[in-house]
Amino acid sequence: MNVTLVQGDITEQRTDAIVNAANSSLLGGGGVDGAIHRRGGPEILAECRQLRAGHLGGGLPTGQAVATTAGLLPAHWVIHTVGPVYSRSQDRSELLAACHRESLRVADALGARTVAFPAISTGIYGWPLDDAARIAVTAVRAAGTSVEEVRFVLFDAAAYEVFRGQLSS
Ligand code: AR6
């Protein structure tokens, strides 16, 4: 598997799937989640509501992943995952790694070959970028997956540099 990096907006990626840094409600929010629903249109939220009305009645647990249409976005699917909120007193790294692993498992089930990830948990959820980059890169490298390209899409130059440092280590 190739791990690649771009600086940019995840909603513009022409990958088979893009990953959403969602919350358990699956009903939208700010950051990446807000951008995906805004640009992808109401079809995504409609599928999320169906999931909540069905087997995800209690919401999507942290560390798990589920797919919907990508609506009007160039990707075919959005894989929604819920990152952990950063905690100084508790090590939640395994949950952040699980987001990456589970998203790739869902991608495999869909037959997706290219998947774009944002820097999950590093915005509203407060995870320090360098630590999140280390966990994310380690988790995707260790995943047994048929996905051929994992592309990390970093919003700004600083985040891009941090991920670049991790990839070359
Ligand atoms: N494309 C790529 N990266 C982006 C984009 C974009 N369009 N927009 C922001 N980022 P966040 P979290 C970067 O807050 O920390 C939502 O309300 C951003 O700079 O989107 O996992 C959800 O509903 C940061 O580095 O996700 C949840 O409640 C990274 O993406 C909560 O936020 C992740 O920031 C999830 O928080």
Backbone and ligand atoms as CSV (ligand in chain L), in Angstrom:
chain,resi,resn,atom,element,x,y,z
A,1,MET,N,N,0.840,-1.197,0.000
A,1,MET,CA,C,0.000,0.000,0.000
A,1,MET,C,C,0.883,1.259,0.000
A,2,ASN,N,N,0.444,2.242,-0.803
A,2,ASN,CA,C,1.144,3.523,-0.823
A,2,ASN,C,C,0.478,4.477,0.167
A,3,VAL,N,N,1.280,5.127,0.982
A,3,VAL,CA,C,0.747,6.194,1.841
A,3,VAL,C,C,1.220,7.513,1.250
A,4,THR,N,N,0.260,8.352,0.864
A,4,THR,CA,C,0.607,9.623,0.224
A,4,THR,C,C,0.048,10.781,1.050
A,5,LEU,N,N,0.530,11.971,0.746
A,5,LEU,CA,C,0.128,13.174,1.484
A,5,LEU,C,C,-0.228,14.275,0.522
A,6,VAL,N,N,-1.295,14.988,0.807
A,6,VAL,CA,C,-1.544,16.237,0.089
A,6,VAL,C,C,-2.017,17.281,1.086
A,7,GLN,N,N,-1.709,18.536,0.758
A,7,GLN,CA,C,-2.287,19.623,1.531
A,7,GLN,C,C,-3.532,20.054,0.767
A,8,GLY,N,N,-4.675,20.125,1.443
A,8,GLY,CA,C,-5.886,20.538,0.734
A,8,GLY,C,C,-7.143,20.212,1.511
A,9,ASP,N,N,-8.238,20.193,0.753
A,9,ASP,CA,C,-9.576,20.021,1.319
A,9,ASP,C,C,-10.046,18.601,0.998
A,10,ILE,N,N,-10.426,17.856,2.000
A,10,ILE,CA,C,-10.790,16.448,1.769
A,10,ILE,C,C,-12.034,16.317,0.896
A,11,THR,N,N,-12.903,17.315,0.893
A,11,THR,CA,C,-14.129,17.207,0.085
A,11,THR,C,C,-13.830,17.258,-1.409
A,12,GLU,N,N,-12.632,17.663,-1.787
A,12,GLU,CA,C,-12.286,17.770,-3.209
A,12,GLU,C,C,-11.544,16.534,-3.733
A,13,GLN,N,N,-11.318,15.553,-2.872
A,13,GLN,CA,C,-10.498,14.395,-3.276
A,13,GLN,C,C,-11.280,13.443,-4.171
A,14,ARG,N,N,-10.634,13.014,-5.247
A,14,ARG,CA,C,-11.250,12.056,-6.180
A,14,ARG,C,C,-10.805,10.635,-5.833
A,15,THR,N,N,-10.881,10.297,-4.602
A,15,THR,CA,C,-10.568,8.926,-4.181
A,15,THR,C,C,-11.876,8.130,-4.147
A,16,ASP,N,N,-11.778,6.804,-4.089
A,16,ASP,CA,C,-12.999,5.991,-4.009
A,16,ASP,C,C,-13.792,6.352,-2.752
A,17,ALA,N,N,-13.090,6.533,-1.661
A,17,ALA,CA,C,-13.765,6.884,-0.403
A,17,ALA,C,C,-13.004,7.998,0.303
A,18,ILE,N,N,-13.729,8.825,1.035
A,18,ILE,CA,C,-13.090,9.772,1.949
A,18,ILE,C,C,-13.603,9.458,3.357
A,19,VAL,N,N,-12.761,9.685,4.327
A,19,VAL,CA,C,-13.127,9.402,5.718
A,19,VAL,C,C,-13.570,10.699,6.383
A,20,ASN,N,N,-14.675,10.602,7.109
A,20,ASN,CA,C,-15.200,11.748,7.855
A,20,ASN,C,C,-14.848,11.617,9.329
A,21,ALA,N,N,-14.289,12.690,9.889
A,21,ALA,CA,C,-14.058,12.748,11.343
A,21,ALA,C,C,-15.369,13.186,11.991
A,22,ALA,N,N,-16.249,12.203,12.194
A,22,ALA,CA,C,-17.628,12.472,12.630
A,22,ALA,C,C,-17.730,12.454,14.149
A,23,ASN,N,N,-18.947,12.528,14.646
A,23,ASN,CA,C,-19.210,12.264,16.071
A,23,ASN,C,C,-20.239,11.148,16.148
A,24,SER,N,N,-20.479,10.639,17.347
A,24,SER,CA,C,-21.325,9.450,17.503
A,24,SER,C,C,-22.732,9.627,16.954
A,25,SER,N,N,-23.207,10.850,16.924
A,25,SER,CA,C,-24.596,11.075,16.471
A,25,SER,C,C,-24.736,10.808,14.973
A,26,LEU,N,N,-23.660,10.958,14.222
A,26,LEU,CA,C,-23.664,10.863,12.748
A,26,LEU,C,C,-24.539,11.931,12.108
A,27,LEU,N,N,-24.934,12.924,12.862
A,27,LEU,CA,C,-25.891,13.902,12.327
A,27,LEU,C,C,-25.235,15.231,11.977
A,28,GLY,N,N,-23.912,15.231,11.867
A,28,GLY,CA,C,-23.205,16.433,11.420
A,28,GLY,C,C,-22.553,17.187,12.556
A,29,GLY,N,N,-21.757,18.182,12.184
A,29,GLY,CA,C,-21.027,18.971,13.173
A,29,GLY,C,C,-20.198,20.014,12.453
A,30,GLY,N,N,-19.066,20.396,13.052
A,30,GLY,CA,C,-18.194,21.403,12.428
A,30,GLY,C,C,-17.029,20.728,11.706
A,31,GLY,N,N,-15.970,21.476,11.440
A,31,GLY,CA,C,-14.734,20.936,10.867
A,31,GLY,C,C,-14.966,20.140,9.594
A,32,VAL,N,N,-14.267,19.012,9.464
A,32,VAL,CA,C,-14.377,18.141,8.292
A,32,VAL,C,C,-15.840,17.688,8.106
A,33,ASP,N,N,-16.456,17.310,9.195
A,33,ASP,CA,C,-17.833,16.805,9.182
A,33,ASP,C,C,-18.775,17.844,8.560
A,34,GLY,N,N,-18.661,19.087,9.012
A,34,GLY,CA,C,-19.497,20.161,8.476
A,34,GLY,C,C,-19.251,20.353,6.987
A,35,ALA,N,N,-17.968,20.329,6.586
A,35,ALA,CA,C,-17.619,20.551,5.175
A,35,ALA,C,C,-18.174,19.425,4.303
A,36,ILE,N,N,-18.085,18.181,4.769
A,36,ILE,CA,C,-18.570,17.036,3.990
A,36,ILE,C,C,-20.078,17.121,3.785
A,37,HIS,N,N,-20.810,17.412,4.849
A,37,HIS,CA,C,-22.272,17.487,4.702
A,37,HIS,C,C,-22.685,18.702,3.869
A,38,ARG,N,N,-21.967,19.796,4.014
A,38,ARG,CA,C,-22.299,21.011,3.261
A,38,ARG,C,C,-22.101,20.782,1.767
A,39,ARG,N,N,-20.957,20.223,1.430
A,39,ARG,CA,C,-20.631,20.074,0.002
A,39,ARG,C,C,-21.202,18.796,-0.597
A,40,GLY,N,N,-21.474,17.807,0.229
A,40,GLY,CA,C,-22.004,16.537,-0.282
A,40,GLY,C,C,-23.519,16.545,-0.449
A,41,GLY,N,N,-24.178,17.506,0.182
A,41,GLY,CA,C,-25.628,17.612,0.040
A,41,GLY,C,C,-26.393,16.692,0.986
A,42,PRO,N,N,-27.736,16.785,0.952
A,42,PRO,CA,C,-28.597,16.145,1.955
A,42,PRO,C,C,-28.663,14.626,1.899
A,43,GLU,N,N,-28.206,14.032,0.789
A,43,GLU,CA,C,-28.270,12.567,0.672
A,43,GLU,C,C,-27.439,11.868,1.756
A,44,ILE,N,N,-26.327,12.492,2.120
A,44,ILE,CA,C,-25.446,11.867,3.130
A,44,ILE,C,C,-26.167,11.835,4.477
A,45,LEU,N,N,-26.727,12.981,4.854
A,45,LEU,CA,C,-27.438,13.042,6.138
A,45,LEU,C,C,-28.641,12.095,6.142
A,46,ALA,N,N,-29.311,11.980,4.994
A,46,ALA,CA,C,-30.469,11.079,4.910
A,46,ALA,C,C,-30.028,9.639,5.203
A,47,GLU,N,N,-28.883,9.226,4.664
A,47,GLU,CA,C,-28.404,7.858,4.948
A,47,GLU,C,C,-27.956,7.712,6.394
A,48,CYS,N,N,-27.360,8.768,6.928
A,48,CYS,CA,C,-26.959,8.721,8.346
A,48,CYS,C,C,-28.184,8.559,9.245
A,49,ARG,N,N,-29.247,9.263,8.923
A,49,ARG,CA,C,-30.486,9.148,9.708
A,49,ARG,C,C,-31.050,7.731,9.626
A,50,GLN,N,N,-30.938,7.116,8.433
A,50,GLN,CA,C,-31.415,5.728,8.293
A,50,GLN,C,C,-30.601,4.785,9.173
A,51,LEU,N,N,-29.286,5.023,9.221
A,51,LEU,CA,C,-28.436,4.180,10.071
A,51,LEU,C,C,-28.850,4.328,11.535
A,52,ARG,N,N,-29.134,5.582,11.936
A,52,ARG,CA,C,-29.553,5.825,13.322
A,52,ARG,C,C,-30.914,5.199,13.615
A,53,ALA,N,N,-31.743,5.126,12.581
A,53,ALA,CA,C,-33.067,4.512,12.772
A,53,ALA,C,C,-32.957,2.984,12.773
A,54,GLY,N,N,-31.833,2.449,12.319
A,54,GLY,CA,C,-31.641,1.007,12.239
A,54,GLY,C,C,-30.671,0.499,13.287
A,55,HIS,N,N,-29.593,-0.158,12.837
A,55,HIS,CA,C,-28.725,-0.855,13.795
A,55,HIS,C,C,-27.831,0.090,14.598
A,56,LEU,N,N,-27.782,1.368,14.228
A,56,LEU,CA,C,-26.960,2.306,15.003
A,56,LEU,C,C,-27.839,3.266,15.817
A,57,GLY,N,N,-28.886,2.721,16.367
A,57,GLY,CA,C,-29.829,3.526,17.152
A,57,GLY,C,C,-29.165,4.285,18.291
A,58,GLY,N,N,-28.138,3.698,18.874
A,58,GLY,CA,C,-27.438,4.356,19.986
A,58,GLY,C,C,-26.282,5.228,19.511
A,59,GLY,N,N,-26.131,5.377,18.205
A,59,GLY,CA,C,-25.012,6.157,17.661
A,59,GLY,C,C,-23.843,5.251,17.312
A,60,LEU,N,N,-22.857,5.817,16.627
A,60,LEU,CA,C,-21.661,5.049,16.239
A,60,LEU,C,C,-20.622,5.176,17.349
A,61,PRO,N,N,-20.201,4.046,17.940
A,61,PRO,CA,C,-19.219,4.131,19.033
A,61,PRO,C,C,-17.868,4.676,18.559
A,62,THR,N,N,-17.147,5.307,19.446
A,62,THR,CA,C,-15.798,5.801,19.161
A,62,THR,C,C,-14.913,4.650,18.683
A,63,GLY,N,N,-14.141,4.912,17.614
A,63,GLY,CA,C,-13.223,3.888,17.099
A,63,GLY,C,C,-13.821,3.005,16.027
A,64,GLN,N,N,-15.145,3.111,15.801
A,64,GLN,CA,C,-15.773,2.302,14.751
A,64,GLN,C,C,-16.039,3.139,13.508
A,65,ALA,N,N,-16.464,2.490,12.416
A,65,ALA,CA,C,-16.645,3.181,11.143
A,65,ALA,C,C,-17.831,2.599,10.393
A,66,VAL,N,N,-18.474,3.455,9.588
A,66,VAL,CA,C,-19.615,3.018,8.778
A,66,VAL,C,C,-19.656,3.875,7.512
A,67,ALA,N,N,-20.137,3.287,6.403
A,67,ALA,CA,C,-20.118,4.007,5.121
A,67,ALA,C,C,-21.497,4.492,4.719
A,68,THR,N,N,-21.502,5.607,3.983
A,68,THR,CA,C,-22.707,6.080,3.288
A,68,THR,C,C,-22.287,6.518,1.884
A,69,THR,N,N,-23.273,6.887,1.094
A,69,THR,CA,C,-23.012,7.569,-0.170
A,69,THR,C,C,-22.152,8.810,0.092
A,70,ALA,N,N,-21.522,9.312,-0.975
A,70,ALA,CA,C,-20.819,10.595,-0.861
A,70,ALA,C,C,-21.627,11.720,-1.509
A,71,GLY,N,N,-22.868,11.424,-1.879
A,71,GLY,CA,C,-23.739,12.469,-2.415
A,71,GLY,C,C,-23.110,13.168,-3.602
A,72,LEU,N,N,-22.981,14.473,-3.513
A,72,LEU,CA,C,-22.484,15.299,-4.630
A,72,LEU,C,C,-20.963,15.401,-4.673
A,73,LEU,N,N,-20.290,14.759,-3.751
A,73,LEU,CA,C,-18.816,14.849,-3.718
A,73,LEU,C,C,-18.210,13.988,-4.830
A,74,PRO,N,N,-16.970,14.253,-5.227
A,74,PRO,CA,C,-16.337,13.433,-6.268
A,74,PRO,C,C,-16.036,12.000,-5.835
A,75,ALA,N,N,-15.898,11.744,-4.554
A,75,ALA,CA,C,-15.672,10.365,-4.068
A,75,ALA,C,C,-16.962,9.548,-4.222
A,76,HIS,N,N,-16.845,8.210,-4.128
A,76,HIS,CA,C,-18.045,7.361,-4.205
A,76,HIS,C,C,-18.691,7.179,-2.837
A,77,TRP,N,N,-17.869,7.110,-1.809
A,77,TRP,CA,C,-18.393,6.843,-0.475
A,77,TRP,C,C,-17.756,7.756,0.567
A,78,VAL,N,N,-18.528,8.012,1.613
A,78,VAL,CA,C,-17.965,8.623,2.820
A,78,VAL,C,C,-17.952,7.536,3.891
A,79,ILE,N,N,-16.777,7.341,4.486
A,79,ILE,CA,C,-16.670,6.413,5.615
A,79,ILE,C,C,-16.604,7.268,6.876
A,80,HIS,N,N,-17.641,7.174,7.680
A,80,HIS,CA,C,-17.723,7.990,8.896
A,80,HIS,C,C,-17.071,7.226,10.042
A,81,THR,N,N,-16.184,7.878,10.738
A,81,THR,CA,C,-15.594,7.262,11.926
A,81,THR,C,C,-15.597,8.286,13.044
A,82,VAL,N,N,-15.539,7.806,14.276
A,82,VAL,CA,C,-15.591,8.711,15.424
A,82,VAL,C,C,-14.275,8.627,16.176
A,83,GLY,N,N,-13.505,9.701,16.104
A,83,GLY,CA,C,-12.242,9.752,16.828
A,83,GLY,C,C,-12.484,10.007,18.308
A,84,PRO,N,N,-11.502,9.638,19.143
A,84,PRO,CA,C,-11.598,9.952,20.570
A,84,PRO,C,C,-11.266,11.425,20.827
A,85,VAL,N,N,-11.914,11.982,21.826
A,85,VAL,CA,C,-11.535,13.311,22.316
A,85,VAL,C,C,-10.205,13.140,23.050
A,86,TYR,N,N,-9.244,14.020,22.819
A,86,TYR,CA,C,-7.937,13.897,23.471
A,86,TYR,C,C,-8.079,14.068,24.976
A,87,SER,N,N,-7.344,13.247,25.713
A,87,SER,CA,C,-7.328,13.365,27.174
A,87,SER,C,C,-5.882,13.329,27.658
A,88,ARG,N,N,-5.535,14.230,28.565
A,88,ARG,CA,C,-4.184,14.209,29.152
A,88,ARG,C,C,-4.058,13.097,30.188
A,89,SER,N,N,-5.186,12.729,30.778
A,89,SER,CA,C,-5.117,11.799,31.908
A,89,SER,C,C,-5.347,10.345,31.500
A,90,GLN,N,N,-5.813,10.132,30.279
A,90,GLN,CA,C,-6.145,8.765,29.852
A,90,GLN,C,C,-5.562,8.539,28.473
A,91,ASP,N,N,-4.948,7.383,28.247
A,91,ASP,CA,C,-4.374,7.088,26.928
A,91,ASP,C,C,-5.455,6.487,26.026
A,92,ARG,N,N,-5.880,7.269,25.060
A,92,ARG,CA,C,-6.928,6.812,24.142
A,92,ARG,C,C,-6.363,6.496,22.755
A,93,SER,N,N,-5.049,6.279,22.687
A,93,SER,CA,C,-4.381,6.047,21.400
A,93,SER,C,C,-4.961,4.862,20.647
A,94,GLU,N,N,-5.318,3.814,21.393
A,94,GLU,CA,C,-5.814,2.612,20.731
A,94,GLU,C,C,-7.120,2.904,19.981
A,95,LEU,N,N,-7.930,3.807,20.533
A,95,LEU,CA,C,-9.182,4.166,19.850
A,95,LEU,C,C,-8.890,4.957,18.571
A,96,LEU,N,N,-7.860,5.808,18.620
A,96,LEU,CA,C,-7.509,6.564,17.413
A,96,LEU,C,C,-6.948,5.622,16.343
A,97,ALA,N,N,-6.141,4.665,16.753
A,97,ALA,CA,C,-5.640,3.662,15.802
A,97,ALA,C,C,-6.813,2.861,15.226
A,98,ALA,N,N,-7.780,2.512,16.085
A,98,ALA,CA,C,-8.931,1.716,15.640
A,98,ALA,C,C,-9.738,2.448,14.573
A,99,CYS,N,N,-9.857,3.765,14.677
A,99,CYS,CA,C,-10.560,4.539,13.636
A,99,CYS,C,C,-9.964,4.268,12.265
A,100,HIS,N,N,-8.639,4.255,12.202
A,100,HIS,CA,C,-7.959,4.043,10.921
A,100,HIS,C,C,-8.135,2.603,10.439
A,101,ARG,N,N,-7.946,1.677,11.357
A,101,ARG,CA,C,-8.080,0.255,11.030
A,101,ARG,C,C,-9.503,-0.070,10.575
A,102,GLU,N,N,-10.480,0.399,11.330
A,102,GLU,CA,C,-11.888,0.094,11.021
A,102,GLU,C,C,-12.323,0.778,9.727
A,103,SER,N,N,-11.844,1.989,9.479
A,103,SER,CA,C,-12.188,2.678,8.222
A,103,SER,C,C,-11.653,1.884,7.039
A,104,LEU,N,N,-10.461,1.319,7.166
A,104,LEU,CA,C,-9.889,0.520,6.073
A,104,LEU,C,C,-10.624,-0.814,5.931
A,105,ARG,N,N,-11.114,-1.338,7.030
A,105,ARG,CA,C,-11.904,-2.570,6.963
A,105,ARG,C,C,-13.202,-2.305,6.179
A,106,VAL,N,N,-13.851,-1.189,6.468
A,106,VAL,CA,C,-15.071,-0.809,5.743
A,106,VAL,C,C,-14.731,-0.555,4.273
A,107,ALA,N,N,-13.606,0.096,4.007
A,107,ALA,CA,C,-13.175,0.355,2.620
A,107,ALA,C,C,-13.000,-0.967,1.871
A,108,ASP,N,N,-12.405,-1.949,2.513
A,108,ASP,CA,C,-12.226,-3.263,1.886
A,108,ASP,C,C,-13.579,-3.894,1.552
A,109,ALA,N,N,-14.523,-3.776,2.475
A,109,ALA,CA,C,-15.854,-4.359,2.243
A,109,ALA,C,C,-16.545,-3.689,1.055
A,110,LEU,N,N,-16.269,-2.402,0.852
A,110,LEU,CA,C,-16.861,-1.672,-0.279
A,110,LEU,C,C,-16.139,-1.960,-1.589
A,111,GLY,N,N,-14.915,-2.460,-1.490
A,111,GLY,CA,C,-14.079,-2.622,-2.683
A,111,GLY,C,C,-13.339,-1.349,-3.051
A,112,ALA,N,N,-13.217,-0.412,-2.124
A,112,ALA,CA,C,-12.493,0.845,-2.393
A,112,ALA,C,C,-10.998,0.568,-2.472
A,113,ARG,N,N,-10.356,1.176,-3.453
A,113,ARG,CA,C,-8.907,0.991,-3.609
A,113,ARG,C,C,-8.117,2.216,-3.177
A,114,THR,N,N,-8.783,3.379,-3.168
A,114,THR,CA,C,-8.103,4.614,-2.757
A,114,THR,C,C,-8.957,5.287,-1.688
A,115,VAL,N,N,-8.321,5.672,-0.595
A,115,VAL,CA,C,-9.048,6.225,0.549
A,115,VAL,C,C,-8.310,7.458,1.082
A,116,ALA,N,N,-9.042,8.559,1.242
A,116,ALA,CA,C,-8.453,9.783,1.800
A,116,ALA,C,C,-8.885,9.949,3.258
A,117,PHE,N,N,-7.906,10.224,4.104
A,117,PHE,CA,C,-8.160,10.442,5.542
A,117,PHE,C,C,-7.824,11.882,5.922
A,118,PRO,N,N,-8.633,12.506,6.769
A,118,PRO,CA,C,-8.204,13.753,7.410
A,118,PRO,C,C,-7.369,13.398,8.643
A,119,ALA,N,N,-6.854,14.416,9.302
A,119,ALA,CA,C,-6.122,14.179,10.556
A,119,ALA,C,C,-7.152,14.078,11.686
A,120,ILE,N,N,-7.683,12.860,11.837
A,120,ILE,CA,C,-8.782,12.606,12.781
A,120,ILE,C,C,-8.394,13.029,14.206
A,121,SER,N,N,-9.328,13.658,14.883
A,121,SER,CA,C,-9.220,14.081,16.301
A,121,SER,C,C,-8.300,15.282,16.541
A,122,THR,N,N,-7.684,15.838,15.477
A,122,THR,CA,C,-6.704,16.913,15.723
A,122,THR,C,C,-7.311,18.318,15.673
A,123,GLY,N,N,-8.635,18.400,15.463
A,123,GLY,CA,C,-9.281,19.711,15.426
A,123,GLY,C,C,-10.050,19.937,16.717
A,124,ILE,N,N,-11.351,19.887,16.608
A,124,ILE,CA,C,-12.236,20.129,17.756
A,124,ILE,C,C,-11.919,19.152,18.901
A,125,TYR,N,N,-11.492,17.935,18.582
A,125,TYR,CA,C,-11.216,16.930,19.620
A,125,TYR,C,C,-9.825,17.067,20.263
A,126,GLY,N,N,-9.015,18.018,19.801
A,126,GLY,CA,C,-7.857,18.483,20.565
A,126,GLY,C,C,-6.603,17.629,20.613
A,127,TRP,N,N,-6.489,16.607,19.746
A,127,TRP,CA,C,-5.309,15.721,19.834
A,127,TRP,C,C,-4.072,16.450,19.279
A,128,PRO,N,N,-2.940,16.426,19.975
A,128,PRO,CA,C,-1.722,17.064,19.453
A,128,PRO,C,C,-1.320,16.432,18.111
A,129,LEU,N,N,-1.009,17.295,17.148
A,129,LEU,CA,C,-0.801,16.832,15.766
A,129,LEU,C,C,0.301,15.792,15.619
A,130,ASP,N,N,1.436,16.016,16.282
A,130,ASP,CA,C,2.552,15.091,16.048
A,130,ASP,C,C,2.223,13.696,16.575
A,131,ASP,N,N,1.548,13.646,17.714
A,131,ASP,CA,C,1.166,12.345,18.280
A,131,ASP,C,C,0.094,11.680,17.407
A,132,ALA,N,N,-0.884,12.461,16.951
A,132,ALA,CA,C,-1.947,11.904,16.096
A,132,ALA,C,C,-1.358,11.399,14.780
A,133,ALA,N,N,-0.395,12.125,14.229
A,133,ALA,CA,C,0.225,11.712,12.962
A,133,ALA,C,C,0.959,10.384,13.149
A,134,ARG,N,N,1.679,10.256,14.267
A,134,ARG,CA,C,2.403,9.006,14.545
A,134,ARG,C,C,1.427,7.829,14.640
A,135,ILE,N,N,0.343,8.019,15.375
A,135,ILE,CA,C,-0.637,6.934,15.559
A,135,ILE,C,C,-1.308,6.584,14.227
A,136,ALA,N,N,-1.668,7.611,13.463
A,136,ALA,CA,C,-2.376,7.392,12.190
A,136,ALA,C,C,-1.481,6.649,11.194
A,137,VAL,N,N,-0.257,7.114,11.033
A,137,VAL,CA,C,0.650,6.500,10.050
A,137,VAL,C,C,0.981,5.063,10.472
A,138,THR,N,N,1.228,4.846,11.745
A,138,THR,CA,C,1.528,3.493,12.232
A,138,THR,C,C,0.343,2.560,11.996
A,139,ALA,N,N,-0.863,3.054,12.268
A,139,ALA,CA,C,-2.060,2.207,12.146
A,139,ALA,C,C,-2.314,1.829,10.687
A,140,VAL,N,N,-2.192,2.773,9.757
A,140,VAL,CA,C,-2.486,2.401,8.361
A,140,VAL,C,C,-1.390,1.484,7.806
A,141,ARG,N,N,-0.148,1.719,8.224
A,141,ARG,CA,C,0.927,0.837,7.745
A,141,ARG,C,C,0.743,-0.589,8.245
A,142,ALA,N,N,0.179,-0.729,9.427
A,142,ALA,CA,C,0.024,-2.060,10.028
A,142,ALA,C,C,-1.254,-2.768,9.574
A,143,ALA,N,N,-2.158,-2.028,8.926
A,143,ALA,CA,C,-3.460,-2.620,8.582
A,143,ALA,C,C,-3.293,-3.630,7.450
A,144,GLY,N,N,-3.919,-4.789,7.597
A,144,GLY,CA,C,-3.978,-5.744,6.506
A,144,GLY,C,C,-5.146,-5.325,5.632
A,145,THR,N,N,-4.885,-4.744,4.476
A,145,THR,CA,C,-5.962,-4.178,3.657
A,145,THR,C,C,-5.641,-4.334,2.177
A,146,SER,N,N,-6.691,-4.358,1.352
A,146,SER,CA,C,-6.501,-4.364,-0.104
A,146,SER,C,C,-6.468,-2.955,-0.676
A,147,VAL,N,N,-6.640,-1.955,0.174
A,147,VAL,CA,C,-6.571,-0.565,-0.295
A,147,VAL,C,C,-5.166,-0.301,-0.823
A,148,GLU,N,N,-5.102,0.312,-2.008
A,148,GLU,CA,C,-3.800,0.524,-2.657
A,148,GLU,C,C,-3.172,1.872,-2.313
A,149,GLU,N,N,-4.026,2.877,-2.080
A,149,GLU,CA,C,-3.499,4.186,-1.682
A,149,GLU,C,C,-4.271,4.721,-0.488
A,150,VAL,N,N,-3.551,5.045,0.557
A,150,VAL,CA,C,-4.106,5.824,1.674
A,150,VAL,C,C,-3.506,7.215,1.551
A,151,ARG,N,N,-4.377,8.181,1.368
A,151,ARG,CA,C,-3.927,9.562,1.182
A,151,ARG,C,C,-4.341,10.389,2.402
A,152,PHE,N,N,-3.368,10.918,3.104
A,152,PHE,CA,C,-3.697,11.839,4.199
A,152,PHE,C,C,-3.845,13.237,3.610
A,153,VAL,N,N,-4.959,13.862,3.920
A,153,VAL,CA,C,-5.247,15.191,3.384
A,153,VAL,C,C,-5.203,16.182,4.542
A,154,LEU,N,N,-4.190,17.027,4.504
A,154,LEU,CA,C,-3.954,17.958,5.616
A,154,LEU,C,C,-4.354,19.360,5.185
A,155,PHE,N,N,-5.095,19.996,6.054
A,155,PHE,CA,C,-5.710,21.272,5.705
A,155,PHE,C,C,-4.677,22.384,5.573
A,156,ASP,N,N,-3.682,22.382,6.434
A,156,ASP,CA,C,-2.737,23.510,6.381
A,156,ASP,C,C,-1.294,23.009,6.289
A,157,ALA,N,N,-0.397,23.957,6.018
A,157,ALA,CA,C,1.004,23.607,5.768
A,157,ALA,C,C,1.655,22.996,7.010
A,158,ALA,N,N,1.281,23.491,8.182
A,158,ALA,CA,C,1.901,22.986,9.416
A,158,ALA,C,C,1.563,21.504,9.610
A,159,ALA,N,N,0.299,21.152,9.413
A,159,ALA,CA,C,-0.118,19.751,9.570
A,159,ALA,C,C,0.549,18.878,8.502
A,160,TYR,N,N,0.647,19.409,7.308
A,160,TYR,CA,C,1.304,18.666,6.217
A,160,TYR,C,C,2.743,18.331,6.600
A,161,GLU,N,N,3.443,19.308,7.146
A,161,GLU,CA,C,4.853,19.092,7.526
A,161,GLU,C,C,4.988,18.043,8.623
A,162,VAL,N,N,4.066,18.083,9.575
A,162,VAL,CA,C,4.114,17.102,10.678
A,162,VAL,C,C,3.920,15.688,10.119
A,163,PHE,N,N,2.944,15.513,9.234
A,163,PHE,CA,C,2.718,14.189,8.643
A,163,PHE,C,C,3.897,13.776,7.764
A,164,ARG,N,N,4.478,14.740,7.052
A,164,ARG,CA,C,5.621,14.410,6.195
A,164,ARG,C,C,6.784,13.872,7.039
A,165,GLY,N,N,6.977,14.522,8.194
A,165,GLY,CA,C,8.021,14.069,9.110
A,165,GLY,C,C,7.768,12.631,9.568
A,166,GLN,N,N,6.514,12.322,9.887
A,166,GLN,CA,C,6.171,10.970,10.342
A,166,GLN,C,C,6.376,9.934,9.244
A,167,LEU,N,N,6.010,10.295,8.025
A,167,LEU,CA,C,6.115,9.337,6.917
A,167,LEU,C,C,7.548,8.989,6.595
A,168,SER,N,N,8.442,9.953,6.802
A,168,SER,CA,C,9.827,9.681,6.441
A,168,SER,C,C,10.604,9.066,7.607
A,169,SER,N,N,9.924,8.824,8.738
A,169,SER,CA,C,10.651,8.225,9.874
A,169,SER,C,C,10.435,6.724,9.938
L,1,AR6,N1,N,-10.327,19.022,4.701
L,1,AR6,C1,C,-9.271,18.458,5.343
L,1,AR6,N2,N,-8.996,18.692,6.638
L,1,AR6,C2,C,-9.821,19.535,7.313
L,1,AR6,C3,C,-10.946,20.163,6.710
L,1,AR6,C4,C,-11.183,19.872,5.331
L,1,AR6,N3,N,-12.214,20.407,4.684
L,1,AR6,N4,N,-11.569,20.930,7.660
L,1,AR6,C5,C,-10.858,20.794,8.798
L,1,AR6,N5,N,-9.801,19.973,8.599
L,1,AR6,P1,P,-12.094,18.259,13.002
L,1,AR6,P2,P,-12.020,16.163,15.093
L,1,AR6,C6,C,-8.775,19.499,9.559
L,1,AR6,O1,O,-12.397,19.306,14.032
L,1,AR6,O2,O,-10.939,16.857,15.816
L,1,AR6,C7,C,-16.948,17.842,14.296
L,1,AR6,O3,O,-17.825,18.785,14.866
L,1,AR6,C8,C,-8.618,20.261,10.834
L,1,AR6,O4,O,-7.708,21.340,10.640
L,1,AR6,O5,O,-12.871,18.279,11.731
L,1,AR6,O6,O,-11.946,14.680,14.887
L,1,AR6,C9,C,-17.481,16.430,14.399
L,1,AR6,O7,O,-18.884,16.391,14.248
L,1,AR6,C10,C,-8.053,19.200,11.768
L,1,AR6,O8,O,-6.626,19.089,11.599
L,1,AR6,O9,O,-12.285,16.759,13.618
L,1,AR6,C11,C,-17.060,16.035,15.780
L,1,AR6,O10,O,-17.967,16.520,16.753
L,1,AR6,C12,C,-8.663,17.893,11.261
L,1,AR6,O11,O,-9.196,18.210,9.980
L,1,AR6,C13,C,-15.726,16.725,15.956
L,1,AR6,O12,O,-15.762,17.836,15.061
L,1,AR6,C14,C,-9.751,17.324,12.148
L,1,AR6,O13,O,-10.536,18.369,12.689
L,1,AR6,C15,C,-14.575,15.845,15.542
L,1,AR6,O14,O,-13.370,16.502,15.867
